Amino acid sequence: DGGITQSPKYLFRKEGQNVTLSCEQNLNHDAMYWYRQDPGQGLRLIYYSQIVNDFQKGDIAEGYSVSREKKESFPLTVTSAQKNPTAFYLCASSIPGTLNTEAFFGQGTRLTVV
Amino acid sequence: AQTVTQSQPEMSVQEAETVTLSCTYDTSESDYYLFWYKQPPSRQMILVIRQEAYKQQNATENRFSVNFQKAAKSFSLKISDSQLGDAAMYFCAYNPYNTDKLIFGTGTRLQVFP
């Protein structure tokens, strides 16, 4: 079945450590996104990529890094520079363009700093 | 800056009744798309309904319909014959034309009582 897979579902990190969240899609979508969700703040865009080997910063990119070496994969690294990393992270993909923009979302990763 | 505002953090409705969730947005663009997404306890984001700004007719999807007032920059969601399964967080989202960005509101938590 086509879809987006995020792993792991729950992730614990010690302070000062980098951690990488996985996002894989088999929908053949060119565009992929990472959002952060905090209570009362909705979803905020961290990074997005419209094509392989290219990505742009979103609204809250500080402390995060991404890569897009394959169309299917868009991993997010939460670095030690991110001051408040505990949050729910959602990955999404879509068909680029204006007439059919509908984002498909993964089931998310809950990151907790311990 | 383009923003989306959901002024109702929480709403409740009796089963089988109708409820309306509010959303306003700020933009200087004339062409764009608007969405309502549902996030149930599983945290999976599900598209509920979509509206193209150039269409005057309000979108409908079964029990879900919108009241799109372009001049007022208002995009409310009406849920008719509410069901227990409608209980979720609902997010309003704005997509500027010719971009792959989705700008989300802060969400409205809907409770459905039997």
Interface residues (C-beta under 8 A of the other chain):
Chain A: A31 Y33 Y35 G40 Q41 G42 L43 R44 L45 Y48 Q50 F88 L90 A92 S94 P96 T98 T101 E102 A103 F105 G106 Q107 G108
Chain B: V4 Q6 P9 D31 Y33 F35 S42 R43 Q44 M45 L47 R50 F91 N95 Y97 N98 D100 K101 L102 I103 F104 G105 T106 G107
